[in-house]
Amino acid sequence: MTATIVMKGLVKQYPNGVRGVDGVDVSIADGEFFALLGPSGCGKTTLLRSIAGLETITEGTLTIGGTDMTDVEPGQRGVAMVFQDYALFPHMDVSDNIAYPLRIRRVARAERRRTAADTAERLSLTELLERRPAQLSGGQQQRVALARAIATRPDVLLLDEPLSNLDARLRLEARTFLKELQRDLGITSVFVTHDQAEALALADRIAVMRKGRILQVGTPAEIFHSPANEFVASFIGSHPMNLNDGVIREGAIESLGSRIALPVTMRRAPTEGMKVRWGVRPEYVQCSDDGATGTGAVGGQVHTVENLGAQTLLTIRCEAGRLQAIVGEESLPEPGQRCRLTFPQAKTLVFDAENGELVGGGRL
């Protein structure tokens, strides 16, 4: 059975009138790793719980594998869920925790133990089968929760921020493990996170959410390089995008005491005097110690220097604001030093100041 998920006009409205999910239309392909990304309170977990059947859908339809699941009980949907806190039973050992969903389905004890052992082996948990959750590390608990979910051989795997309780090192290791596991299983997976780095690293496609609505759906490259609007642009990226006010004058952007070249690809023709917000990611800002300014260049003074290891993040104060740039470790300016910033035309994005929509730049 294929496990394509299709949501049409899906709404979850609470008794007080608040819409946790507000008219979502999206399709998730069979075997796809799909991420729901957004800030806290944007509706991503509510949407995930609606797919699971833990929230009642107010309006719209949900189908899984071509079957209407809108009003089907959670246990009949063929989905498994991994929660943020893992929700392991403290009085059960690892084997019984993994086998618990099978116990609920009245699977024979011998079959439960065999399935638990096979699943544990796949997730490198064999040596831990007799331990209880309190005797496990955070990474081990996370793998037990995943093992419990996949032991039922679900059509869809739902993941509600399963890495958020891990420390930074374990999170990176678990991220790689999770992606490899999903590829091996070939299971349709929906992953909720507020961490854009996780979404970019793990997902085949990402849906960026805000206030219960999906603002953009695309591959990680599409979301990163061609954000649909200013909110997506500012939310995506390890470091915030530089965003500045500007005005279109004679075919360029007047901003920060300079004239910034418009992107080569404009999605709509700019009008004289149009107010815009233009942006470029710190990774693409070019910084030199030449203090000269001119067309397309902005002069400034280095304010802070943050060591990132192989790279360094500079915060630069300029005439009417500040900009950030990421430079290599070979040439590091000192705080207080004057510098010259330029911006690759192919990497500059322009947004309409009135509605925030992308009007220039990005990949077409």
RANORJO-V253045 format. One record per run of one state. SS is the DSSP state (h for helix, s for strand, l for the rest). FROM is the first residue (numbers start at 1). TO is the last residue. If there is no record, write none. Layout:
ss: {SS;SS}
from: {FROM;FROM}
to: {TO;TO}
//
This chain:
ss: {l;s;l;s;l;s;l;h;l;s;l;s;l;h;l;s;l;s;h;l;h;l;h;l;s;h;l;h;l;s;l;h;l;s;l;h;l;s;l;s;l;h;l;s;h;l;s;l;s;l;s;l;s;l;s;l;h;s;l;s;l;s;l;s;l;s;l;s;l;h;l;s;l;s;l}
from: {1;5;14;19;29;33;38;44;53;59;65;67;69;74;77;79;83;93;94;105;109;123;126;129;132;133;136;138;151;156;161;168;186;188;194;196;203;205;211;213;219;220;226;229;230;236;242;250;252;256;258;262;266;267;275;281;282;285;289;294;295;297;308;311;319;321;329;338;344;345;348;349;353;357;361}
to: {4;13;18;28;32;37;43;52;58;64;66;68;73;76;78;82;92;93;104;108;122;125;128;131;132;135;137;150;155;160;167;185;187;193;195;202;204;210;212;218;219;225;228;229;235;241;249;251;255;257;261;265;266;274;280;281;284;288;293;294;296;307;310;318;320;328;337;343;344;347;348;352;356;360;364}
//
